[in-house]
Amino acid sequence: MAKGSGLPTGRSSSAEIEAFLGTAARVPSLLQVKGRLIFAIDATMSRGATWDRASEIQSDMFDVAGSIGGLAVQLVWFRGRGEFEASEWTVTPAALGARMRRVSCRAGFTQLRRVLEHAAEEARHARVGALVYVGDCFEERHEAVTKAAAALSLRGVPAFVFHEGEDPRAAYTFREVARLTNGVYASFSEGAAGQLRDLLKAAAVYAAGGEVALSEYGERMGGEVLRLAHAMRSGG
């Protein structure tokens, strides 16, 4: 190798190569995983603390789905003046966590309609097992959002709508989105990381294994997960 080429001249040891190959073999490919889940979070200014908590606990979704076929997750977020982003699909918590850590919350208005429309578009190309939406408020036209929810239902994607806090206007629309998509609505207390963790794990189980897997998981776990499983069976 010519001196000053700027290219690496060292070689990896056989042990390093074996370690790399071993790690790669344990990571499923996008085609191998059974479930796909769109993880959408409101990243407007009020959401900073919840975003940080979600970043810390998102690995639990992959862990709980691993035994029933694995999970691919796409991160969707919005903030600022119409800023809306959707990440690549990822099959590892490390990749999703790194993506989330690069996002900072910023003042702006909710964009739930765009989330629903994006989920429907994704479902046109490949089966999406579930949409998870985490938010605390709602600042759009109710009719426009419910119309998008009805269109998403035609793609067979249930929305797991997780509402932080007690905003009544948000609760009304969030419940309608869940009902129209044959999904579920659940509220959790501000700062309740444990509640949010249980809800995300339940959604991941459904995305990877469907209603039967969620029912079995709910029977084992009880509490909020069991309530969510019962709500899915009863249609919200």
Beta strands, then each sheet from edge to edge (+ up, - down):
strand 1: 35-42
strand 2: 71-79
strand 3: 83-90
strand 4: 130-135
strand 5: 159-164
strand 6: 184-188
sheet 1: 3+ 2- 1- 4- 5- 6-
end
